[in-house]
């Protein structure tokens, strides 16, 4: 049996006394005993219980960083806390106590930017080690590591009560910095379609920050690209549990996995969850486009692209994706060219955008321009199978047989898709420079 600290017992008693009030009640787990439940409503007595609960949990977590966060706020808790702060006096609680409770509540909800701002406000009233601790944690979550070091030093120098050993945070900041470096390298490998190396870097980063669900999600996406669907799903499910409630990435990854498995209804459900979390997510929309492309549903695919373009009309990723899909379907090529040119203007060395531009120029019969553009694309992403395939087609159209053969041969060295390999073997055979397709 786990013994409850005295303060938790008092909170539990208050909560149980208030649990007889009626309808609309939602359970909230209390720290110190994950099995205990208090019933919270929006009245002042229950808000006081929440205040004390937040204060104790913030302090407990500062004393034990590995402790779970079993708190499940009721829907209007943040609004209720803000309402209490707006009053001239709330049951004798100081402004710092109120802001500290709100800051921790925001942290629990994954609203790290707001938590950081409220914690800084709380510290303007005086030193508070638990608040300083939570502020540094919010900095780490936001990747603001210079701020984290600065806030840590200020917290240590300020002192205050109740006492908390802030020095333990130094190791967390160092781990976060090392993980960020590994993640940056992994992201570049992922961009270059070197998914095995990217996955290895994300694994190493996740060991440094095991609570960082986004790192697990990225590792899962790497495995997805390698066709390791079962392992990817396990990682993405775990990432969904660990990630910020405001991060749709794990659900986007799960949706992509379901798409590759052709479980279309499951995929649509995960995309719906991702958009519930972040209704403005461009990442979710563009992933949905790829899924609809796999289904061969151009009508719905274009509808999602139009929605994304309306949401962010100058986003180069959206412009490139929409323009490229128009080109692939042979529709409105001048419009497609204009979209892709705007994307290239925004990111002139992006290999994906340059490849889209080259392919559209090729389809418009601008062969010399297409050759120049695909060379630039290949310079940025020399191992991209799509770029190598397009390079071969464009070179062949420009009667550069040697370059076409070199591009397609390079593709065959790393390609694993049987259909792609068959197509390329046929193209090489048509050039008279390679064996017939096996």
HELIX and SHEET records of a PDB file:
HELIX    1   1 UNK A    6  UNK A   18  1                                  13    
HELIX    2   2 UNK A   44  UNK A   63  1                                  20    
HELIX    3   3 UNK A   77  UNK A   86  1                                  10    
HELIX    4   4 UNK A   95  UNK A  108  1                                  14    
HELIX    5   5 UNK A  112  UNK A  123  1                                  12    
HELIX    6   6 UNK A  129  UNK A  142  1                                  14    
HELIX    7   7 UNK A  145  UNK A  158  1                                  14    
HELIX    8   8 UNK A  166  UNK A  168  5                                   3    
HELIX    9   9 UNK A  169  UNK A  191  1                                  23    
HELIX   10  10 UNK A  195  UNK A  208  1                                  14    
HELIX   11  11 UNK A  213  UNK A  225  1                                  13    
HELIX   12  12 UNK A  229  UNK A  242  1                                  14    
HELIX   13  13 UNK A  249  UNK A  260  1                                  12    
HELIX   14  14 UNK A  264  UNK A  277  1                                  14    
HELIX   15  15 UNK A  282  UNK A  295  1                                  14    
HELIX   16  16 UNK A  298  UNK A  311  1                                  14    
HELIX   17  17 UNK A  316  UNK A  328  1                                  13    
HELIX   18  18 UNK A  333  UNK A  346  1                                  14    
HELIX   19  19 UNK A  351  UNK A  363  1                                  13    
HELIX   20  20 UNK A  367  UNK A  380  1                                  14    
HELIX   21  21 UNK A  385  UNK A  397  1                                  13    
HELIX   22  22 UNK A  401  UNK A  414  1                                  14    
HELIX   23  23 UNK A  418  UNK A  431  1                                  14    
SHEET    1   A 2 UNK A  26  UNK A  30  0                                        
SHEET    2   A 2 UNK A  33  UNK A  40 -1                                        
END                                                                             
